[in-house]
Amino acid sequence: MGTVSSQMSMSLDGFVAAPGQSRQDPLGRGGLRLHDWLFATESWRAQHGQVGGERNADADVVDEMTRDIGAYVMGRRMFGGGDGPWDESWTGWWGDDPPFHVPVFVLTHHPRESLSMRGGTQFHFVTEGIEGALERARAVAGDREVSVSGGASAVRQYLAAGLLDTLWLHLVPIVLGGGTRLFDGVGEVRLEPVKVVAAPTVTHVKYRVLR
């Protein structure tokens, strides 16, 4: 059975999304700045069918985090489309060819039929909670990794339940002053740093989550 991992970009004052999250601004007003380092990498651009980008320490981290993922779990808000019953015209933030290319299990309280997208991505909507979603993800991933890709609420729930093995935090040198914190309400979580990558514009820290 593969490991369960997650990764989040975080401001220096501890926020993973800015205030004012909406369908138009899923990471809040100015929250996309948390991911400027990612958007600039050759690795991220290649995953999204784009050319160019930088081949640097940031790109190497992206490669390491994504090279052996067999399934993803994500929260309803990361998939998007608003709260409540589904608007079934909404098929995610990523267009017809999402960058995942493996099954993705979306946490939700509202049933919906699975979606098969171009490039091998399949979205499955799970109403059985975080354990049910992880069980299904592990079944298809086999010995490969399961990535809990966000948003903050989903990662927080897996941390609190002791179901994450590793957590990457990308510490971005900006101060948001408010928004969504990753660790609010998770209780006592013990993290052991196992790798630090000091890139020019962001510091990447890989933690082992201790039981």
BELJOUR-V657190 format. One record per residue. N is the residue number from 0. PSI is psi in whole degrees, 0 to 359 (none if undefined). Layout:
n & psi
N & PSI
N & PSI
//
This chain:
n & psi
0 & 133
1 & 171
2 & 165
3 & 122
4 & 167
5 & 164
6 & 139
7 & 143
8 & 137
9 & 138
10 & 167
11 & 335
12 & 17
13 & 15
14 & 142
15 & 359
16 & 152
17 & 168
18 & 155
19 & 36
20 & 139
21 & 177
22 & 329
23 & 327
24 & 79
25 & 336
26 & 16
27 & 173
28 & 113
29 & 1
30 & 337
31 & 341
32 & 335
33 & 339
34 & 12
35 & 320
36 & 322
37 & 313
38 & 335
39 & 350
40 & 149
41 & 323
42 & 312
43 & 317
44 & 319
45 & 320
46 & 335
47 & 16
48 & 23
49 & 161
50 & 167
51 & 199
52 & 169
53 & 137
54 & 100
55 & 194
56 & 324
57 & 316
58 & 323
59 & 321
60 & 316
61 & 316
62 & 315
63 & 321
64 & 335
65 & 358
66 & 338
67 & 41
68 & 127
69 & 346
70 & 156
71 & 152
72 & 136
73 & 158
74 & 165
75 & 318
76 & 330
77 & 324
78 & 325
79 & 188
80 & 4
81 & 172
82 & 173
83 & 195
84 & 151
85 & 138
86 & 103
87 & 359
88 & 345
89 & 122
90 & 24
91 & 166
92 & 350
93 & 8
94 & 198
95 & 341
96 & 77
97 & 159
98 & 6
99 & 313
100 & 15
101 & 173
102 & 142
103 & 129
104 & 116
105 & 124
106 & 128
107 & 160
108 & 358
109 & 119
110 & 151
111 & 145
112 & 149
113 & 153
114 & 127
115 & 123
116 & 172
117 & 154
118 & 6
119 & 357
120 & 131
121 & 125
122 & 125
123 & 134
124 & 118
125 & 123
126 & 6
127 & 11
128 & 182
129 & 324
130 & 319
131 & 319
132 & 318
133 & 321
134 & 316
135 & 320
136 & 318
137 & 326
138 & 322
139 & 333
140 & 332
141 & 237
142 & 357
143 & 171
144 & 148
145 & 129
146 & 123
147 & 102
148 & 355
149 & 184
150 & 201
151 & 319
152 & 317
153 & 313
154 & 319
155 & 317
156 & 319
157 & 324
158 & 311
159 & 328
160 & 357
161 & 31
162 & 358
163 & 142
164 & 319
165 & 152
166 & 121
167 & 130
168 & 128
169 & 105
170 & 111
171 & 130
172 & 61
173 & 158
174 & 117
175 & 333
176 & 357
177 & 175
178 & 221
179 & 125
180 & 144
181 & 320
182 & 3
183 & 125
184 & 6
185 & 351
186 & 203
187 & 119
188 & 127
189 & 125
190 & 135
191 & 116
192 & 130
193 & 348
194 & 138
195 & 129
196 & 113
197 & 93
198 & 168
199 & 324
200 & 358
201 & 149
202 & 124
203 & 127
204 & 123
205 & 125
206 & 144
207 & 132
208 & 118
209 & 139
210 & none
//
